[in-house]
Amino acid sequence: MHMSEKAKRIVLLVLITMSILPILLVLRLPAEASVKQWALFASALTGYLGLGLLLWEFMLGAKAFFRLWFQDLAPVLSMHKWLGKYGMPLIFLHPLLITYAYGESWLYSLVPQVSTEFERQVTLGRIAFFVLLLVWFTSAIVRDKIAFRPWKYLHYLVYIALPFAFLHVPKTGSQFSEHSGVRAYFFVLVGVFGVFLTIRLRGLLGADRVDYQVTRQQQLTKDVYMLHLRAIGSAISPRPGQYVYVSTGLVSEDHPFSVVKSSQGGRELIIVYRRYGRFTRYLSQLRSSSRLLVSGPYGAFMRNVAASRPRIYIAGGIGVTPFIDTLLTEKQALHQLFYINKYRDNSPLITELRQVLGKRLVEAYSQEPVAAREGEVIGRLNAEVIASKIQHPTEYDYYLCGSKDMTQSLVHELQRLGVPRQAIQTEAFAW
Ligand SMILES: Cc1cc2nc3c(=O)[nH]c(=O)nc-3n(C[C@H](O)[C@H](O)[C@H](O)COP(=O)(O)OP(=O)(O)OC[C@H]3O[C@@H](n4cnc5c(N)ncnc54)[C@H](O)[C@@H]3O)c2cc1C
């Protein structure tokens, strides 16, 4: 049965909601109507709901699993982020409510104690609390202020937090010890965690990746490179617009790159990348016969391309990669490219694109002081500039790729021209 991506998102939301409903049914309301008893009940509720949502957040990070269902992982990852930001605080309410219900000092949940077996079990929960607080703070509050790697490695602490959170329940939870429905719910959560932990560890250890060998590396501009890869064993076969994750070894970071060209059923792949940080610096030093691991393909960008409609491609710098093959090989007189770069001498494949596209290429330079060629746009690309370059903007389909800021601002500019949102597809090179 074919299901649209939007319908899949709705099904996923319904599944998430339904998965937390059972705990609302099995938790027993307090026998006495005292504030402390209600606080105890609310602590159990927030604890189990928080665990359920945290588990979903963990599951949604399993790229290899959700790739089988969703064409594009971006909505799955934004749900993952949303749950992390708003679901995790539920867990933080849990120790506060417990502290109040027990009539303890506010430091009770914060200071580890190991004097009795019960306290040792509570301390497992305290460890989970601290770790989750750290993960939440770095992801939801100060994500923009810390570098990518410290954030990423702190994020992996969720692998530790969830087991600690699970472990503290059996010997401390009064609802757990008294009601079999609560126990059943808890063990289902633990089982699902086990399955997704296996899926995610398989992914981390490279089970979903295949071997490729570098056959050629070309430097295109001062910091842009073209990497030619050939499959050693089995291959993955991306279609235009899709991307793959590239890693350098079994225990390595993996980074997404759009596939510029895939031939022989994916046995030959080409990616073009900008040297940016640690990983792309490493890639730029690879020589022929170096090995890389590749997984995917991922993404739904350019999936439903209407053959009969003229297209405008708008690329910000290295965001041209998903379009290069189509533009250089299709030679379709109706399609145009708006190519935005900072400087002329750092625009990947500009010579080839000029040759093939001629007047169908609009070059835009944000940092060059003056135009060197007729028709060049200097400065910001906005609705007025686009309207000055094409006669009937609403008659085109638009494909935008580049930074998040660029794609968001251009969607807005196109809508100002009356282009409907459904006629615009975007791919941002960061999540
Ligand atoms: C769907 C997609 C397709 C992309 N296609 C291309 C391409 O064709 N050519 C190209 O040059 N770049 C592409 N990128 C961007 C590329 O992935 C980053 O430039 C690269 O990962 C930077 O790594 P680094 O270590 O060199 O730099 P760093 O400075 O370490 O990372 C810079 C930024 O890259 C992003 N990033 C790094 N690793 C990941 C990751 N595992 N997942 C998501 N984002 C990450 C983060 O936003 C990070 O802040 C694409 C990104 C996405 C999301």
The ligand as a Gaussian input file, in Angstrom:
#p B3LYP/6-31G(d) Opt

LIG

0 1
 C       21.661000      15.493000       3.535000
 C       23.043000      16.120000       3.505000
 C       23.791000      16.067000       2.342000
 C       25.056000      16.663000       2.313000
 N       25.765000      16.627000       1.130000
 C       26.967000      17.233000       1.082000
 C       27.737000      17.255000      -0.142000
 O       27.324000      16.721000      -1.180000
 N       28.947000      17.874000      -0.139000
 C       29.437000      18.507000       0.997000
 O       30.528000      19.069000       0.968000
 N       28.731000      18.491000       2.160000
 C       27.526000      17.874000       2.228000
 N       26.826000      17.865000       3.410000
 C       27.435000      18.510000       4.588000
 C       28.484000      17.574000       5.166000
 O       27.878000      16.440000       5.741000
 C       29.275000      18.305000       6.262000
 O       29.909000      19.413000       5.676000
 C       30.322000      17.418000       6.847000
 O       29.717000      16.390000       7.579000
 C       31.223000      18.259000       7.730000
 O       32.040000      17.428000       8.514000
 P       33.456000      17.962000       9.020000
 O       33.974000      17.059000      10.080000
 O       34.344000      18.191000       7.864000
 O       33.124000      19.381000       9.621000
 P       32.627000      19.736000      11.096000
 O       33.070000      21.124000      11.344000
 O       33.029000      18.761000      12.089000
 O       31.088000      19.649000      10.967000
 C       30.444000      20.773000      10.488000
 C       28.938000      20.622000      10.504000
 O       28.560000      19.552000       9.618000
 C       27.383000      18.941000      10.095000
 N       27.614000      17.498000      10.319000
 C       28.769000      16.909000      10.628000
 N       28.580000      15.584000      10.755000
 C       27.272000      15.354000      10.537000
 C       26.473000      14.192000      10.565000
 N       26.986000      12.988000      10.846000
 N       25.156000      14.338000      10.281000
 C       24.621000      15.551000      10.016000
 N       25.340000      16.678000       9.981000
 C       26.647000      16.581000      10.240000
 C       27.025000      19.601000      11.395000
 O       26.052000      20.590000      11.156000
 C       28.319000      20.229000      11.831000
 O       28.117000      21.318000      12.660000
 C       25.584000      17.286000       3.460000
 C       24.827000      17.303000       4.642000
 C       23.571000      16.738000       4.661000
 C       22.766000      16.772000       5.939000

